[in-house]
Amino acid sequence: MKESEKFDYSAALEELQQIVVKVEDPSTCLDDIDRYIRRSEELIGRCRAYLRTAREKVDKMEEA
């Protein structure tokens, strides 16, 4: 993701929910499941970083 692009937490959660549906579908092939798992790991990492940054901002506001 480019620095100029803003991370959309809500969109990431929506995509993760869509991935769950696809992975749970018995007709999804193993190669696709592998791809979905890698994508979900990427999204989860970005969500964690986003939440960590948000928490740090809240902590700074509380200190002020």
C-alpha positions as CSV (number, residue, x, y, z in Angstrom):
1,M,0.0,0.0,0.0
2,K,1.4,3.4,-1.0
3,E,1.8,6.0,1.7
4,S,-0.6,8.3,-0.1
5,E,-3.3,5.7,0.1
6,K,-5.3,5.8,3.3
7,F,-6.1,2.5,5.0
8,D,-9.8,1.8,5.2
9,Y,-10.4,-0.3,8.4
10,S,-14.1,-0.9,7.6
11,A,-13.3,-2.1,4.1
12,A,-10.6,-4.4,5.4
13,L,-13.1,-6.0,7.9
14,E,-15.6,-6.4,5.1
15,E,-13.0,-8.1,2.9
16,L,-12.1,-10.4,5.8
17,Q,-15.8,-11.4,6.2
18,Q,-16.0,-12.2,2.5
19,I,-12.8,-14.3,2.8
20,V,-14.4,-16.3,5.6
21,V,-17.5,-17.0,3.5
22,K,-15.3,-18.1,0.6
23,V,-13.0,-20.3,2.7
24,E,-16.0,-22.0,4.3
25,D,-17.5,-22.8,1.0
26,P,-16.9,-26.5,0.2
27,S,-16.5,-25.7,-3.5
28,T,-13.5,-23.4,-3.0
29,C,-10.3,-25.2,-4.2
30,L,-7.2,-25.5,-2.0
31,D,-5.1,-23.1,-4.1
32,D,-7.7,-20.4,-3.6
33,I,-7.9,-21.1,0.1
34,D,-4.1,-20.6,0.3
35,R,-4.4,-17.3,-1.5
36,Y,-7.3,-16.2,0.8
37,I,-5.3,-17.1,3.9
38,R,-2.3,-15.1,2.7
39,R,-4.6,-12.1,2.0
40,S,-6.3,-12.4,5.4
41,E,-2.9,-12.4,7.1
42,E,-2.0,-9.2,5.3
43,L,-5.3,-7.5,6.2
44,I,-5.1,-8.6,9.8
45,G,-1.6,-7.2,10.1
46,R,-2.8,-3.9,8.7
47,C,-5.8,-3.8,11.0
48,R,-3.6,-4.4,14.0
49,A,-1.2,-1.6,13.0
50,Y,-4.2,0.7,12.5
51,L,-5.6,-0.1,15.9
52,R,-2.2,0.2,17.6
53,T,-1.9,3.7,16.0
54,A,-5.4,4.7,17.1
55,R,-4.7,3.5,20.6
56,E,-1.5,5.5,20.8
57,K,-3.4,8.6,19.6
58,V,-6.0,8.1,22.4
59,D,-3.3,7.6,25.0
60,K,-1.6,10.9,23.9
61,M,-4.9,12.7,24.2
62,E,-5.5,11.3,27.6
63,E,-2.0,12.5,28.7
64,A,-2.7,16.1,27.6
